[in-house]
């Protein structure tokens, strides 16, 4: 296993949110989809892989 990880992108977060919504999963502000969006936004603001893309 590698020590490097791939940062969450905004498009990754969008895919996760869509899947969670379609599956009737937790869409609260404390759920996984919200945490994914926060991570994607943070990485985009730091100049991540797909900064500014939607």
RONUKE-844552 format. One line per field, with one value per residue (C-alpha): residue number from 1; residue in three letters; x, y negated, z negated. Coordinates in nm, 3 decimals, always signed. Layout:
BEGIN
n	c(NUM, ...)
res	c(ALA, ...)
X	c(X, ...)
Y	c(Y, ...)
Z	c(Z, ...)
! end
This chain:
BEGIN
n	c(1, 2, 3, 4, 5, 6, 7, 8, 9, 10, 11, 12, 13, 14, 15, 16, 17, 18, 19, 20, 21, 22, 23, 24, 25, 26, 27, 28, 29, 30, 31, 32, 33, 34, 35, 36, 37, 38, 39, 40, 41, 42, 43, 44, 45, 46, 47, 48, 49, 50, 51, 52, 53, 54)
res	c(UNK, UNK, UNK, UNK, UNK, UNK, UNK, UNK, UNK, UNK, UNK, UNK, UNK, UNK, UNK, UNK, UNK, UNK, UNK, UNK, UNK, UNK, UNK, UNK, UNK, UNK, UNK, UNK, UNK, UNK, UNK, UNK, UNK, UNK, UNK, UNK, UNK, UNK, UNK, UNK, UNK, UNK, UNK, UNK, UNK, UNK, UNK, UNK, UNK, UNK, UNK, UNK, UNK, UNK)
X	c(+0.000, +0.127, +0.182, +0.035, -0.337, -0.542, -0.712, -1.091, -1.197, -1.522, -1.628, -1.561, -1.778, -2.054, -2.054, -2.071, -2.358, -2.551, -2.504, -2.598, -2.913, -3.023, -2.966, -3.170, -2.866, -2.784, -2.784, -2.752, -2.484, -2.304, -2.315, -2.044, -2.163, -2.127, -1.779, -1.683, -1.804, -1.611, -1.293, -1.343, -1.399, -1.095, -0.874, -1.008, -0.936, -0.581, -0.535, -0.625, -0.646, -0.969, -0.984, -1.271, -1.429, -1.792)
Y	c(+0.000, -0.347, -0.632, -0.874, -0.933, -1.085, -1.407, -1.433, -1.644, -1.835, -1.590, -1.299, -1.469, -1.525, -1.156, -1.057, -1.296, -1.166, -0.804, -0.876, -1.062, -0.795, -0.527, -0.709, -0.742, -1.009, -1.351, -1.549, -1.808, -1.546, -1.265, -1.126, -1.321, -1.650, -1.556, -1.463, -1.799, -1.981, -1.792, -1.857, -2.227, -2.250, -2.078, -2.299, -2.611, -2.485, -2.437, -2.067, -1.848, -1.988, -2.328, -2.534, -2.252, -2.155)
Z	c(+0.000, +0.087, -0.158, +0.095, +0.122, +0.398, +0.288, +0.309, +0.606, +0.653, +0.924, +0.686, +0.425, +0.680, +0.774, +0.407, +0.338, +0.636, +0.535, +0.173, +0.281, +0.530, +0.267, +0.005, -0.221, -0.480, -0.311, -0.635, -0.698, -0.909, -0.652, -0.427, -0.121, -0.310, -0.431, -0.074, +0.055, -0.215, -0.127, +0.245, +0.185, -0.042, +0.215, +0.496, +0.290, +0.241, +0.615, +0.630, +0.939, +1.078, +0.908, +1.041, +1.243, +1.189)
! end
